Amino acid sequence: MDTHIKAGGRPVKPYENNRARMLISCPDGPGIVAAVSHFLHEHGANIVQSDQYTMDPEGGMFFMRVEFDLDLLGEKLVALEKDFSVIADKFQMKWNIHQLSYKKKLAIFVSKEDHCLVELLWQWQAGDLDAEISMVISNHPDMKEFVESFGIPYHHIPVTANTKLEAEQRQLDLVNGKVDLIVLARYMQIVSPALIGPYRNRIINIHHSFLPAFVGGKPYAQAYERGVKIIGATAHYVTEELDGGPIIEQDVQRVSHRDDVSELKRIGRTIERVVLARAVKWHIEDRILVHQNKTVVFN
């Protein structure tokens, strides 16, 4: 047997019960890496991966991701966090520790276009997205049967100008305290501050453009009219500024005058599904640190 016990229905590999990831951001200065390494060593942990980045050694921000093993981690985690808070206070750290045996819970919001949703479900089914998809929420009923074939609950919540507030409250009631990340997989509604607030830097959107360009409706028609030579897509965290949140991932592909609007859409959909899946994967693997309106991604 190569797996045992379950976390939210997904298999937990044996090593994951004793493995954790630590994310740190703080003002840069001497001794940070040494302090973290020494702390983990003193507590019997073995570092299996470590990544660091500094914006500016002279007064900039420092970012660190550490993956480590510690026997009986579940029993020791609370005391470990309490002890580390002393070091965190000394270096003014923002930090957290995630145990790998806990699988993050996702809610996917979708409208009618299914390509991003399908990619996420395929990757989840294949085990490439090491998380739980707790639910899919949609303002259309189109994909109910397909989603439920994966054993995932599907919630159809229609949204109109007159029912938007009521619909948003129903969405909040569904996700509140039940999911760790919300993924907007071509969900064609503006998310309200009421949802953004409790899920700050935990809502990922895919924008059908290489931001900042061709904002608004019909981006591929705009691109075609401008005769663009490159099209792309952008995955970013959602903020109150429309399409203005911290960018996680982008990708592009060259196109030519031979590509009409329908071909641009086809190419664009491929880019969108890949870019969104990457961003979601990096988030659930604790590879992203947000500072102001930028991200540091240890991929």
Secondary structure as UniProt FT lines:
FT   STRAND          6..7
FT   TURN            8..9
FT   STRAND          10..11
FT   HELIX           14..18
FT   STRAND          19..27
FT   TURN            30..31
FT   HELIX           32..42
FT   TURN            43..44
FT   STRAND          46..54
FT   TURN            57..59
FT   STRAND          61..69
FT   TURN            71..72
FT   HELIX           73..90
FT   TURN            91..92
FT   STRAND          94..99
FT   TURN            100..101
FT   STRAND          105..110
FT   HELIX           115..126
FT   STRAND          132..138
FT   TURN            142..143
FT   HELIX           144..148
FT   TURN            149..151
FT   STRAND          154..156
FT   TURN            161..163
FT   HELIX           164..175
FT   TURN            176..178
FT   STRAND          181..184
FT   HELIX           193..196
FT   HELIX           197..199
FT   TURN            200..201
FT   STRAND          203..207
FT   HELIX           219..226
FT   STRAND          230..237
FT   TURN            242..243
FT   STRAND          247..254
FT   TURN            257..258
FT   HELIX           261..284
FT   TURN            285..286
FT   STRAND          288..291
FT   TURN            292..293
FT   STRAND          294..297
//
